[in-house]
């Protein structure tokens, strides 16, 4: 019985934080793709974006600067999240970008956007809300052991109260 328990503990330790790695990689590629799409379109905001009402203090920046800032933020923070660099702070930044996206673009689609992700008017808020929940998980749980945070930036050397050897 003890050997089964020991095997179980070893297996859990081996796969621990793989879920956080998968979550980080999935969220990161979503933001990298969105940011790349914005930046590859040029520095001028498209017409649909120019008519949006941005929350304070972003409404002072104007549509073109908001467009470029959103694109750069998504690419830079997405890359940092993928690598696991300052993941909690990065998740907070991406949560802000997501909040602004929901506030300005996605929320007006209401429940239609919830039940069907794509509508003729664009994306509803289902996908951004799911991304926000994933980012909240990273914010509260950290980046996990498969990250630069854990390898080089963290002083935490324990897992669930048990000391673990350096890999």
N, C-alpha and C positions, 0 to 999 in steps of 0.2 A: 504494500500500500504506500509506503514511504517513497519508493522509487517512482511510482506513478505521479505522486504529488511533486516530487523533484523534477520529473520530466515536464509536467505541466508548467511549473514555475519557470523553467528554462525556456520553454516554448513561448510563453507569454513575454518574457524578457526580450527574446529575439525579435518578436513582432511589435513590441511596444513602440508607439509613435509612428508606425507606418500609416495609420489613419490620418494623423496630422500632416505627414508628408504628402499623401494623396490629396488631401484637402487644400494644402498650400499650392500644390502644382496646378490643380484644377482652377482655383480662383485666380491664380497668377496668369494662366494662359488666357482666361476670359478678359482680364484687364489689359494684358499686353495686346491682344487682338483689337479691343475697342480703341485703345490709345493709338495703335499703329494706323488704324483706319482713319482716325481723326487727323493725325499728323500727315499722312500720305495725301490727304485732300487739300493740303496747303494751309496757309496761315489765316486765310479768311474764312469766317464761319459761313456755313450754308444758310440759305434764306430761312429755312424752318427754324434753325437755331437762333438766328438773329431776333426773332419775334418772341423769344421766351422771356419770362419774368424771373430773374435770379434773386435769391434771398440776400439779405444783408450779410456781409459787405460786398459780395460779388457783383451786385448790380452796379457798383461804381466802375467796374473794370471794362464793361462793354462786351459785346458778343465775340469779337475777334480774339481779344485777350483771354476771355473765358474758354473759348474753343481750344486755343493753344495750351493754356494752363491745364485744362482737363486732359488733353492728349498726353502732354508731358508727364503729368501726375500719374496717369494710368500706366504709362510705359515704365517710368522710373520706379514707381512703387511696386508695380507688378514684377519687375525684374528682381527687386530687393526681396519681395515675398517669395519668389521662386527659389532664391538662394538661401532664404532664411536669415536675412540680415535685419536686425532690429525689428523683428516680425510684429511685435505688439504695437510699436509705434507706427509701423507701416500699415497694419490693419486699421488702426485708428484713422490714419489719413485716407485710406481707401473707403472706410465707412463714411467719412465726410463727403467724398466724391459721390458715393452711392446715394447718400441723403440728398445731395443737390440734384442728382439725376432723377430721383423719384419725385422730388418737389417740383422740378421745372418741366420734366418731360413725361414721365410715366404715370403719375398719379391721376391725372385728368381722365385717363381711360377707365378709371374706376374698376368695378368688379368684372367688366368685360375682359379687361387685361388679366384678371386673376384666372378666369376660366379658360381663356384661350390666349396663349402667350402672344401670338402675332395677330394683330388686327389690321384693317386697312389703314388706320391712323398711326400705326407703329406698334411698339412693344408696350405691353401692360406692365404693371409693377410686380408681377410674380417673379420673374428672373432677378431683378435687382433686390427684391426682398429676400430671396433665397441666398444671393451673394452676401447680403448684409448679415444674415444668420451665420453663414460660414465664416465671415470675417469676425463676427462676435466670438465665435468659438476660438479662433486663433488669438484674438485679443485676450480672452480669459484663460486659455490653456497654454499659450506660448507656441513656439515653433516646433517643438519636439527635438529629439536627439539628432535627427538627420538634417542639420542646419548649421550655418556658420555661427549663429547665435550660440548654439550648444557647444560647438567645437572650440571656438576661440573667444567668445564674448561672455560666456556664462561662468559664474563661480560656483554654481550649484553642481554638486557631485553626487547627488543621491536620487534614487528612484523609489517612490513610495516608502521613504524612510530607510531603505536598505542601501548600503554603500555599494557602488558598482565600480568595477575597475575601469581605468581609462582604456579606451580602445586604441 
